[in-house]
């Protein structure tokens, strides 16, 4: 996860997340939850609840949906990036980083914010993505309470991202 700015016109801020790291995280998280859910014999429900490598395509679908939802917030209230504002699981080389498969969201860079706000927004976006994926996963597993809890956290993070995004679009309001 990270955020970088771009010198191209219009200047952009790119939020990017390693697709593999995101998959490994939700896979691990679902495994920990599965260990806590026992059947009548007291066995952990790893096969039924934890995400496996076979479900990666589904997780990438949820990743795409969450990235599009999150970056729609930015497009609703500011000038939009018209060419590829979001992408999922693409070959990408972050500035000063290593090429790999990343999921990316771009917003217009108005250069009127405290740079530390980017890290805060970046972390909230990453958490938001994770809660969305877990909510959708638990719906599929028939774990409605877990799905609701994760959906509520997802909605809370969306609100926080929307509020913090004001810092990135402030020049448009003056």
Buried (B, 14 or more C-beta within 10 A) or exposed (E): BBBBBEEEEEEBBBBBBBBEBBBEBBBEBBBEBBEEBEEEEEEBBEEEBBBEEEBBEBBBBBBBBBBBBBBBBBBEBBEBBEEEBBBBBEEBEBEEEEEBBBBBBBBBBBEEBEEEBBEBBBEBBBBBBBBBBBBBBBBEBEBEEBBEBBBEBBBBBBEBBBEBBBBBBEEEEE
